[in-house]
Amino acid sequence: MALPSAFPYRDLILLTAFAVVFGTLVIQGLTLKPLMRALDLHDDDPVGREVRAAREAALRSILVTDPLNA
């Protein structure tokens, strides 16, 4: 929309830009989950793994430094 009205091939440029944005966001976004299922790919939950590791480290540090536990 920033192109002047008299710009040559303005409509074609706008249509191409819209098609590229639509294709990358909508089409790929909608087909990503079915593609992951078809390829049998699974999320390994990296955030959950980090939270578990942090909780284990905190528990270990409490057990090691707790004078009542010794």
C-alpha positions as CSV (number, residue, x, y, z in Angstrom):
1,M,0.0,0.0,0.0
2,A,3.0,2.3,0.3
3,L,3.6,2.2,-3.4
4,P,2.2,5.2,-5.4
5,S,-0.9,4.5,-7.4
6,A,0.9,5.2,-10.7
7,F,3.7,2.7,-9.9
8,P,4.1,0.2,-12.7
9,Y,2.8,-3.3,-12.0
10,R,1.6,-2.1,-8.5
11,D,-1.3,-4.5,-8.4
12,L,0.9,-7.5,-9.4
13,I,3.5,-6.6,-6.7
14,L,0.7,-6.3,-4.0
15,L,-0.8,-9.6,-5.1
16,T,2.6,-11.3,-5.0
17,A,3.4,-9.9,-1.6
18,F,0.0,-11.0,-0.3
19,A,0.4,-14.5,-1.7
20,V,3.9,-14.9,-0.2
21,V,2.7,-13.8,3.3
22,F,-0.5,-15.9,3.0
23,G,1.5,-18.9,1.8
24,T,4.2,-18.7,4.5
25,L,1.9,-18.0,7.4
26,V,-1.4,-19.7,6.7
27,I,-0.7,-22.6,4.5
28,Q,2.5,-23.7,6.3
29,G,0.9,-23.1,9.7
30,L,-2.1,-25.2,8.9
31,T,-0.1,-28.1,7.4
32,L,2.6,-28.3,10.0
33,K,0.8,-30.4,12.6
34,P,-0.5,-33.0,10.0
35,L,2.9,-33.2,8.5
36,M,4.5,-33.8,11.9
37,R,1.9,-36.6,12.5
38,A,2.6,-38.1,9.1
39,L,6.3,-38.1,9.7
40,D,5.8,-39.4,13.2
41,L,7.8,-36.6,14.8
42,H,7.3,-35.8,18.5
43,D,8.1,-32.8,20.7
44,D,10.7,-33.8,23.3
45,D,9.4,-31.0,25.7
46,P,12.6,-29.1,26.3
47,V,11.0,-26.7,28.8
48,G,9.6,-29.5,30.9
49,R,13.0,-31.2,30.8
50,E,14.7,-28.1,32.1
51,V,12.1,-27.5,34.8
52,R,12.6,-31.1,36.0
53,A,16.4,-30.7,36.0
54,A,16.1,-27.4,38.0
55,R,13.8,-29.0,40.6
56,E,16.2,-32.0,41.0
57,A,19.1,-29.7,41.5
58,A,17.2,-27.6,44.0
59,L,16.2,-30.8,45.9
60,R,19.7,-32.1,45.9
61,S,21.1,-28.8,47.2
62,I,18.5,-28.8,50.0
63,L,19.3,-32.4,51.0
64,V,23.0,-31.7,51.0
65,T,22.9,-28.5,53.0
66,D,20.1,-29.3,55.4
67,P,21.7,-29.8,58.9
68,L,18.6,-31.6,60.2
69,N,19.0,-34.2,57.5
70,A,22.5,-35.1,58.4
